[in-house]
Amino acid sequence: MLRRAFASSRYMMVIPVLGTLVGAFALMLYEAVVLTATIAGALREGSVSPQATKAFAVGLIEAVDVFLIAIALYIISIGLYALFIDDTLPVPRWLGVHDLEDLKGNLVSVVIAVLAVLFLREAVIWDGNGNLPAFGAALALVIAALTFFLTMYAGRKHRSGGPQRSQDGTGE
């Protein structure tokens, strides 16, 4: 009886799966509206000055940043679903999740991209004031640490043989 209760309890993970999925879709839709407003505003103003171009570029970069966060939520949603509910979910090979380490690796990869976009945004709006090089160095250290994590994880996975994939790449 306890075994059946534990086996069924995995379906509690539907809550974070749906929460992250709804969050991902909500962020994507919201940012699509913001992006549309940014483009419409740029077209309405019709200005081609360097300042207007910079403002438009920053708006686009910020949209990319939010979309990357939404993608991270989507990856978490798919990963949790595959880990706890249905491991036969057909996903691309790069998105395959067989354990929490795979999920963390996918998430860290997206975080690195988000940090790079964050720096790009700051570099575009930098006016010579402030300490952009220090900010960049701090981000570089964080990205280096995350890259080290990914490298160590890949090395452990390679040494252990990693998960076995079927011909279609969808299962074990």
Sequence and secondary structure as in RCSB ss.txt:
>XXXX:A:sequence
MLRRAFASSRYMMVIPVLGTLVGAFALMLYEAVVLTATIAGALREGSVSPQATKAFAVGLIEAVDVFLIAIALYI
ISIGLYALFIDDTLPVPRWLGVHDLEDLKGNLVSVVIAVLAVLFLREAVIWDGNGNLPAFGAALALVIAALTFFL
TMYAGRKHRSGGPQRSQDGTGE
>XXXX:A:secstr
 HHHHHHHHGGGGHHHHHHHHHHHHHHHHHHHHHHHHHHHHHHHH   SHHHHHHHHHHHHHHHHHHHHHHHHHH
HHHHHHHHHT TT    GGG  SSHHHHHHHHHHHHHHHHHHHHHHHHHH  S S HHHHHHHHHHHHHHHHHHH
HHHHHHHHHTT     TTSS  
